[in-house]
Each structure stands twice: as C-alpha cells, then as structure tokens.
C-alpha cells in the first residue's frame, strides 16, 4: 500500500494585485478555513510593518482575488493559498 505524504498548508497575502510581492506568509499543519472573494479580512494579528496600502480610517480589507498552488515537493505536498486584499469602506463590497 502506498503511504500518503504529509501536507504543509501555507497562506500568502498580497495587496491590490496578485502580481505584487507577498507581504505575509504563514504555514500550518492543517487546512485553513474556506476563503471567498468579498470576505472581510482582519489584518490586526499580522506584523504589518512591511505592508503597503493599509486601510485608512473607516476602511477594512476585503479579499478581492484568491488562488491555490499545489506542489509535490518530494517528501511532502505543499498547498499554498494566495489571497489578494484591497482596502475599501466596509459597506462597499459587502
């Protein structure tokens, strides 16, 4: 019987465009919840010192795009979820 490889789950955050460099990445041993375009994203738990285009007064981050990348690294499978965020007033995209 073929043994299953462990999966490393990673979440990568980009601002305004998927073409921009990531501003944050975290890894986990289990899956992240499902994310949907239009979801609000609270960034307060991240070190945002390297982030650009942070929400201004009265704005929040929304998920405006998402993608998945899956790679067989050899000894494990890497599942990357990429979220693209943009700041807007809370009622603009809700």
Secondary structure, 3 states (H helix, E strand, C coil): CCCCCEEEEEEEEEECCCCCCCCEEEEECCCCCCCCCCCEECCCCCCCCCCCCCCCCCEEEEEEEEEEEEEECCCEEEEEEEEEEEEEECCCCC
